[in-house]
């Protein structure tokens, strides 16, 4: 996790620094449903490179937003899931989903 002095003073800027890019938000969207394996995420997130996915997952794990579980199997199985801190972001993501749906509905009425 980042130290308090490494984070912006503004709480909104802090949130944006942790999850404020397209890929992190879409990863969080998927992890709200269930744990995912790396290749599942890579296939589902069309257009993301392996490097960007790896970097995003590592950053979110380091920030305490997601967990990475390695199962002792051959071949090893790794799953990513929301941590309790990541779960606390669920209302934010649900609000974004509701706002996006309302915006799209408003556009439909205008056409």
Number of C-alpha atoms within 10 A of each C-alpha: 11 10 7 9 7 9 14 13 10 9 10 10 12 15 13 12 12 17 20 13 11 9 17 19 14 16 24 22 15 17 19 18 10 11 19 19 14 17 13 11 19 18 10 13 15 8 9 15 11 13 9 13 19 13 13 17 22 15 17 22 19 13 17 17 22 24 21 18 13 11 11 9 8 6 7 8 12 16 16 20 23 26 17 12 13 19 17 12 17 15 10 11 17 13 11 12 13 12 12 12 12 12 11 11 11 11 10 9 7 6 5
